[in-house]
Amino acid sequence: MLGYDTKYSSNLDDAQLIMIAKKEKRILLTKDLQLYRQATAKKADSFYSKGKSEEEKLAELANRFKIKLDIDMATSRCPKCNSQVKTIPKKRVVNKVEKSTFAHYDDFWVCPKCGQIYWQGAHWIRILKTLKTAKEKGKKQLNRE
């Protein structure tokens, strides 16, 4: 959602994750110390997260990789398939979202690859709160360094 090109899979084994990271020149992010050590030994770019909460993990990533913890829908990516989402006129989602969603929201985005429709619904407040807390934790982490 933050606009960064990412891949996620819980179906791949460690060797496959390391191979993809190396082949596609990606950074392997993990909380698995053993995977991190294997990736490092095999010269794959990797990062071991020690954060306990989502906010702590985001803060670590933001500090380490200079990631901005702000959502810009112009660059946002689909959490399901990683394609960049595009604005879609409200009238084109009339039969693709619940009637109550259609009635309460005006701005919609669609993933051109998987067809998922997005809007800034009730969950949006939680997302923004998580990002705000992560920014605060990030500042505290930097002050301790």
C-alpha positions in Angstrom: 0.0 0.0 0.0 2.9 2.3 0.6 3.9 2.1 -3.1 6.9 -0.2 -2.8 7.4 -3.2 -5.1 7.1 -6.2 -2.8 6.4 -9.9 -2.9 5.0 -12.1 -0.2 4.6 -15.8 0.1 4.0 -18.2 3.0 4.1 -21.2 0.6 7.8 -21.1 -0.3 10.6 -22.8 1.5 13.8 -21.0 2.7 15.8 -22.0 -0.3 13.2 -20.7 -2.7 12.9 -17.4 -0.9 16.7 -16.9 -1.0 16.8 -17.8 -4.7 14.0 -15.3 -5.6 15.7 -12.5 -3.5 19.0 -13.1 -5.3 17.5 -13.6 -8.8 15.2 -10.6 -8.6 17.6 -8.4 -6.6 15.1 -8.1 -3.8 15.7 -7.6 -0.1 14.5 -10.6 1.9 12.7 -9.3 5.0 12.2 -11.8 7.8 11.6 -12.4 11.5 13.2 -15.9 11.1 16.8 -15.7 12.4 17.7 -19.0 10.8 16.4 -17.8 7.3 18.3 -14.5 7.8 21.5 -16.3 8.5 21.1 -18.6 5.5 20.4 -15.7 3.2 23.4 -13.8 4.5 25.6 -16.8 4.0 24.4 -17.1 0.5 25.0 -13.4 -0.2 21.3 -12.5 -0.6 20.4 -9.0 0.5 18.4 -9.5 3.7 17.0 -7.8 6.8 16.2 -9.4 10.1 13.3 -7.6 11.9 13.4 -7.7 15.7 10.1 -5.8 16.1 7.4 -7.4 18.1 4.4 -5.4 16.8 3.5 -4.3 13.3 4.3 -0.8 14.3 7.8 -1.7 15.5 8.4 -3.7 12.3 7.3 -0.8 10.2 9.5 1.6 12.2 12.5 -0.6 11.7 12.0 -0.8 8.0 11.3 2.9 7.6 14.6 3.7 9.5 16.7 1.2 7.7 15.5 1.7 4.2 14.3 5.3 4.4 10.7 4.3 3.7 8.1 6.9 4.0 5.2 5.7 6.1 2.6 7.6 4.1 0.1 6.2 1.6 -0.2 7.9 -1.7 -2.9 6.3 -3.8 -1.2 7.5 -6.9 1.7 5.1 -6.2 -0.1 2.5 -4.1 0.1 -1.2 -4.9 -2.3 -4.0 -4.6 -1.6 -6.0 -1.4 -2.8 -9.1 -3.1 -0.7 -9.1 -6.3 1.7 -6.1 -6.1 0.4 -4.3 -9.2 0.0 -0.5 -9.1 -3.7 0.3 -8.4 -5.6 2.8 -10.6 -8.4 5.2 -9.9 -11.8 3.9 -11.2 -14.9 6.0 -11.6 -17.5 5.2 -9.0 -20.1 4.3 -11.6 -17.9 1.5 -12.8 -18.0 -0.3 -9.4 -21.7 -0.2 -8.8 -22.1 -3.9 -9.2 -18.7 -4.8 -7.8 -19.0 -3.6 -4.2 -21.7 -3.9 -1.6 -24.6 -1.4 -1.9 -23.7 0.2 1.5 -20.1 0.6 0.4 -21.2 2.2 -2.9 -23.6 4.5 -1.0 -21.0 5.7 1.6 -17.8 6.1 -0.5 -17.0 8.1 -3.6 -13.3 7.3 -4.3 -12.4 3.8 -5.6 -9.3 2.1 -6.9 -8.9 -1.1 -8.9 -6.0 -3.4 -9.4 -5.7 -3.9 -13.2 -4.1 -7.3 -12.7 -6.4 -9.1 -10.2 -9.4 -6.9 -10.4 -9.6 -6.2 -6.6 -11.5 -3.0 -5.8 -10.2 -0.7 -2.9 -11.7 2.2 -1.1 -10.8 4.1 2.1 -13.3 2.4 4.4 -13.6 1.9 8.1 -10.3 0.0 8.1 -8.6 3.1 6.8 -8.6 4.7 10.3 -6.8 1.7 11.7 -4.2 1.7 8.9 -3.5 5.4 9.5 -3.3 4.9 13.2 -0.8 2.0 12.7 1.3 4.2 10.4 1.2 7.1 12.9 2.3 4.9 15.7 5.1 3.4 13.6 6.4 6.9 12.8 6.5 7.8 16.5 8.3 4.5 17.3 10.7 5.2 14.4 11.6 8.5 15.9 12.2 7.0 19.3 14.4 4.3 17.7 16.5 6.9 16.0 16.9 8.9 19.2 18.3 5.8 20.9 20.9 5.2 18.3 
